[in-house]
């Protein structure tokens, strides 16, 4: 009997086992999924918790709810992988042999990678919203904050959901307007990138939002350290940016066991073929979702589209047949812009976001690179789709490859 082991029961790992279990003969295949805890987190929902749109109960369920019958769930910490011997070694010394391995343990905030960003500093005047604990603490802080300079900063790219920091600053603008205190709040968005919107066409369509909302932008700001004593961010070029309240997106890194196993890059993401997700070094190891070093967004839509491609390829690969499907880097993201409106972008490795309608050409109902109420509701309603359709591996009527139908070609 062959053994497929999936490390990570988040979005990518859960979708993978739900799609493969019906297609792999249980008499010939054993499937095991491993995670360090029982809690499944709807990560896009963390953005809404600080503003009281969601609470913790809206984004948390148990992993076992979504693991299909016939798949074993092991709850244990992973010490390392021994890829030469095809086995996983747990922190308690147990081992688990595999014939094929899928690494889907994501990427995670690592505040310890930035001097001054310590556990003691967090949740005082420094907050994050990329963890459940951080989002809840930030909600409590915003309830009593009386104004000043609020800085939203990104430490380093890549990060999970790269548009989320911009969404946060847009929602903060709305939140403080609703509270009648926007005139007492200075909003600053600090990014290590050269622009808030890095794609030229998207920048042309969206950059006006920052000006209209009176959000200051500090570009090329690479943080060397945080000085929590003085409430200051210090960049490598010695610029200083003061804050009264800092909402930071720490460095994001893959799991530590990836480094101990010699399978990762400098950020512990697994180098893979960007079209098939097969490890560049091992023919029986794949990496999916945020755990992989794909040159596209670390976002849930990438997981959805890539797992669709992976499933068919995996079934061919285990039969020693060539993998015919090629992932094109397809991603789409709703962007909350505040005041009950949102935007949508759709792109891939080669094509930047373009204006138009999605998913039906000329009809939508979603508009690309345009603020609409429908886009806002699309983002909020996706939570139901995530819990009841996506995780369970049910088909969505969206092609995994990006289509040009419905998009308007424009010059960069």
SEDRENKE-752340 format. One record per residue (C-alpha): x, y, z; residue in three letters. Coordinates in pm, whole numbers, plus 50000, padded with zeros to 5 digits. Last residue first. Example, Ala and Ser with C-alpha at 12.3 -4.5 7.8 and 13.67 -1.06 7.14 Angstrom:
513674989450714SER
512304955050780ALA
// end
This chain:
500935497148101UNK
498785499347789UNK
495255486547824UNK
493575453647741UNK
490025452347871UNK
489095420348053UNK
485865400548011UNK
487575371147842UNK
491295372047921UNK
491035339648119UNK
493235329748412UNK
493675292348442UNK
492025274448734UNK
488605279748577UNK
485825291248812UNK
482565272148857UNK
483595260449206UNK
483945223149259UNK
483655208549610UNK
486955201749782UNK
485515203350131UNK
487635233750207UNK
486215253049911UNK
482515245649946UNK
481055249550294UNK
483685267850499UNK
485205288550217UNK
481915295650043UNK
480455309050369UNK
483505331750415UNK
483175342950054UNK
480065362250147UNK
482095390650300UNK
484395393749999UNK
481585392749746UNK
479665417949955UNK
482465443049912UNK
482745435649540UNK
479005441249499UNK
479305475049675UNK
481615486649398UNK
485075502449362UNK
486645494149025UNK
489835475648935UNK
487795445748815UNK
484025446448856UNK
482155416649000UNK
478765405148872UNK
480305401448621UNK
478185407048313UNK
480485418448031UNK
482495386448049UNK
481285364048335UNK
483815359548619UNK
484565388248644UNK
484165421448457UNK
486795445148317UNK
489925463848422UNK
493315446348416UNK
495525431648688UNK
498975421548557UNK
499435393448307UNK
502475370348307UNK
502445351548636UNK
498695355848683UNK
496055382848739UNK
492585391048873UNK
491945421649092UNK
488725430249273UNK
487685461949451UNK
485535469049754UNK
482785491149890UNK
480835493350215UNK
482465525950329UNK
485925510750309UNK
488265499650028UNK
488185462050089UNK
490325445249824UNK
489015412749676UNK
491825391449543UNK
492375370249237UNK
495235347149158UNK
496335326348861UNK
500025317148866UNK
499825298448536UNK
499665263248681UNK
500625237848415UNK
498645205848365UNK
500335178048167UNK
502315160248438UNK
504145132848252UNK
503175097048343UNK
504955076448606UNK
501605064248746UNK
502225084649062UNK
502805115048841UNK
499515111348654UNK
497385112248969UNK
499545140549102UNK
499015161348789UNK
495255159048812UNK
495235170149176UNK
497935196549135UNK
495985217648886UNK
492905220149112UNK
495225225249408UNK
496785254849224UNK
493495272949163UNK
492305270749523UNK
495695277349680UNK
496255307549457UNK
492815320249559UNK
493775317149924UNK
496705340949889UNK
500495340349894UNK
500655361249580UNK
502805349949290UNK
506415339149235UNK
505835304949397UNK
508265296949679UNK
505995270449830UNK
504695269550189UNK
502035295750107UNK
500065271149899UNK
501505237849791UNK
504805219449821UNK
505485186049651UNK
507895158049742UNK
508235124449563UNK
510685134749290UNK
513015152749529UNK
515345181849452UNK
513365208049259UNK
510275198649455UNK
507175193949242UNK
504695222949253UNK
503665216648886UNK
503865251248719UNK
506155269848961UNK
508545240348986UNK
509365240449356UNK
511645257649606UNK
510175252749957UNK
509715284150167UNK
511895286150478UNK
512595323550432UNK
516235318350325UNK
515145289950094UNK
513835256750217UNK
514365219050209UNK
517385214550437UNK
515275195550689UNK
516085219250976UNK
515045248350753UNK
511705232250666UNK
511235223451035UNK
511115260651110UNK
507875264950918UNK
507755291150644UNK
508505327550708UNK
506625360550713UNK
508455391550839UNK
506105411151062UNK
503045430350940UNK
502845459351181UNK
500045480551320UNK
501845507951512UNK
499955532151735UNK
501425565551843UNK
503975564051565UNK
507305578951462UNK
509045571551136UNK
512825574651132UNK
515035573950823UNK
518425558150881UNK
518815542550534UNK
518185508550696UNK
514905521550836UNK
514095530351197UNK
510515527351324UNK
509855549251627UNK
507745547551943UNK
510645561052154UNK
510905531352393UNK
509445507952130UNK
512445513751900UNK
511735490851606UNK
514655479951395UNK
516095478551044UNK
512795485350872UNK
512995488050494UNK
511005518750389UNK
511195520750010UNK
507875539850021UNK
506215560750296UNK
502615567150198UNK
500275592350362UNK
496565584050368UNK
494355614050299UNK
491405592350188UNK
491295609249849UNK
495065606649812UNK
495155569649900UNK
492225561749672UNK
493865580149381UNK
496455552149360UNK
493805527349243UNK
493325528848867UNK
496755541148763UNK
498445519049023UNK
496575488548896UNK
497875495248544UNK
501455500648665UNK
501665470548900UNK
503395480049226UNK
500495495649414UNK
501785512149735UNK
504925521349542UNK
508695515049565UNK
508205485449798UNK
509435483550158UNK
506065497750266UNK
504885523450519UNK
501205533650514UNK
500495563950732UNK
497125574450876UNK
496945606151087UNK
493985604151322UNK
492255632851503UNK
490315644451195UNK
489045608851157UNK
487395611051501UNK
483665609451427UNK
483465572651509UNK
482235563951159UNK
485105584051012UNK
487535564851233UNK
486265531351106UNK
486215542350740UNK
489855553850749UNK
490755522150943UNK
489075501350672UNK
491305517350409UNK
494415512450628UNK
493545475950683UNK
492835469850316UNK
496295482950234UNK
497805458750487UNK
495655430450343UNK
496815434849982UNK
499805411550022UNK
497635382350141UNK
500365363450326UNK
503665381650306UNK
506535382450057UNK
507885408150126UNK
509445425350426UNK
508505445950731UNK
505145458950612UNK
503905489450802UNK
500615504550914UNK
501285536551109UNK
498585552751322UNK
499485588151423UNK
497265602851691UNK
493785593551811UNK
491785585352123UNK
492325547752132UNK
489755530552356UNK
487995506652118UNK
491035505651890UNK
493045487552158UNK
490395460752213UNK
490185453551841UNK
493995452251830UNK
494035425652102UNK
491535404651904UNK
493575407951582UNK
496825399351761UNK
495455368051929UNK
493955356451599UNK
497225362351416UNK
497885383851110UNK
496335414351279UNK
499405429651441UNK
499915454351723UNK
502505477851870UNK
501545504352130UNK
501105477252392UNK
500035445152219UNK
503555436352102UNK
506465452652284UNK
506835424752541UNK
506645397852274UNK
509505415152097UNK
509705436651786UNK
512795455451896UNK
515095438751645UNK
513065423251361UNK
513195385451300UNK
511465378151631UNK
508255392351483UNK
507945360751273UNK
504505360051109UNK
503745326350943UNK
503975308650609UNK
502045277750509UNK
502295242050637UNK
501375226450304UNK
504185201850232UNK
502885172650025UNK
504815139950061UNK
504725108249855UNK
505845073249954UNK
505745081750320UNK
507195069750650UNK
506065084950979UNK
508455087351272UNK
508015091651645UNK
510685111351831UNK
508395134052035UNK
509075163451801UNK
507955142651505UNK
510205128451233UNK
508745126050883UNK
510075099250649UNK
511195094750293UNK
514715082250377UNK
516455108350162UNK
513725133550245UNK
514335131850622UNK
511735157050735UNK
512085176151059UNK
510815181851413UNK
507105181651336UNK
504615188851615UNK
501715164951649UNK
498025161451572UNK
497655132351329UNK
494535132151112UNK
493905099350926UNK
491985101850599UNK
489295075850519UNK
486425098650609UNK
487185134050506UNK
489055160050714UNK
486865191050725UNK
485205189451065UNK
488395174451210UNK
490175207651165UNK
488015224651427UNK
486455258551351UNK
487595294651395UNK
486925325951188UNK
483435337051291UNK
483925327951657UNK
486795352851685UNK
484575382451601UNK
483765397251263UNK
482885432951158UNK
484155446751490UNK
486905467951330UNK
489855448151472UNK
488135415451369UNK
487735423450998UNK
491305416550882UNK
491325383351069UNK
488595370750836UNK
491035364050553UNK
492695337850780UNK
489785314250829UNK
491535294951107UNK
491405257351160UNK
492165246851516UNK
493125211251612UNK
496855216751660UNK
500295207551524UNK
499065194151193UNK
499465161551003UNK
497375146650721UNK
497575109350650UNK
496385091350336UNK
496675053650280UNK
496415042449918UNK
495915008849750UNK
492694995449902UNK
491575031349953UNK
491725036549574UNK
492815072649518UNK
490275095149346UNK
487795100149631UNK
490655107949875UNK
492435131649635UNK
490095161849638UNK
489385162050010UNK
493025154450092UNK
494245183749883UNK
491605208550000UNK
492595202150361UNK
496305205950290UNK
495955238150091UNK
493545255650330UNK
495095244550658UNK
495665208550758UNK
499445209550720UNK
501895182050627UNK
500225158450381UNK
501435122350382UNK
500545099050096UNK
501265062150168UNK
501295034749911UNK
500005000050000UNK
// end
